[in-house]
C-alpha cells in the first residue's frame, strides 16, 4: 500500500479536532474525512466513522494491521505539521483602513 496523496482539507485552531484530511492509496482509492485529533498525550488520526443505532461510533474504513495504521498516521501527521508550519510562516496582513 502506497499513500500517493494527502490533502489537508481544513485546519482548526480550537477544539480537539485539528484537521480534516483526505488520502489517496495507490493512486486509485480515496478515503475522506480522516481527522487529526489532539489527544491527552499526543496527536492521533481517527478514521472516518458514523454513529450506529445504539449511539456508538463505528469506523467506516480502517487499517487491518498496526503497521498500516502507523504508516497512515505517520504520513498524515507529517503532512499536518507541514501545513501548520506553512500557516505560521505566512505573513499576517494588516487592516490599514481607508
N, C-alpha and C positions, 0 to 999 in steps of 0.2 A: 504494500500500500504506500503510495506516494501522495503527500499533500502538495498539490500543484498550484493552489492559490488560496490565500486567506484575505478576506476583506473585513476590516473593522467597520461595521455599518453605522454604529452610533456609540459615542463615548458619553459617560455620565460622571459628574463630579460629586453628586450626592447620592446617598443610599448605598446599599450593599452591591447592587448590580453596577459594575464599572464599564461594561461594554456589551454590545450585541455583535456577534460575529457570524460570518458565513465561511465555509471552507469548500474546496473542490478536491475530490480524491481522484487520482489518476486521470485528471482532465476529463472525466466522464460522469462523476456523481457529485451532486451538490447537497450540502447539509446546511440549512439555515437555522438561525435563532439559537446558536450556542451562546452561553452567557459567561462572561468573566465576572466572578463573584469575589468580593472581599470577605474572606472568612476570618475567623478569630486569629488564626496563626499565619495565614498566607492567602494569596490569590489562588483560585482554582477555577476550572472550567466545568460548567454544568451543561449537560446535554439537553437538546430540545425535549420538552415534556408536555404533558396535558394532565388535567385533573380527571381522575376516574369518578365513577358514580358515588363511591364511598368517600370522596373528598381528598384522597391521597394523590400525589403527583407520580406519574409513571413516565419514564423515558420513552420517547418515540423511537429514537435510534441511539445506539450506544456501542462502544468498542467491546469486543468479547474478551480480549486479553489485557492484562495490566501493561504489557509492553506497548500495545496500540494506544491505550489511554494515555500513557506517558508521552508517547510520540505526538499525539494530537495536542495534549495540554501544553507541552513544551513549545511547540511551534506557535500555538495561539498566544501564549503568554509572551513569547519573544516579540511577535508582531505587535501586541498590545503595548509593550514597553517602548517599542519604536514609535508608535503613534503618539503616546504620551510625551515622549521626548520632543517630537516634532511640534506638538501644540505648545509646549513650554518655550520652544525656541522662536516661535512666530512672534514678530514684533506686535506690541499692542498699539492699536490706533487710538488716537485721542479725538474726542469730540471737541473741535475747536470753535464750533458755533459760527454764526454768520456775522 
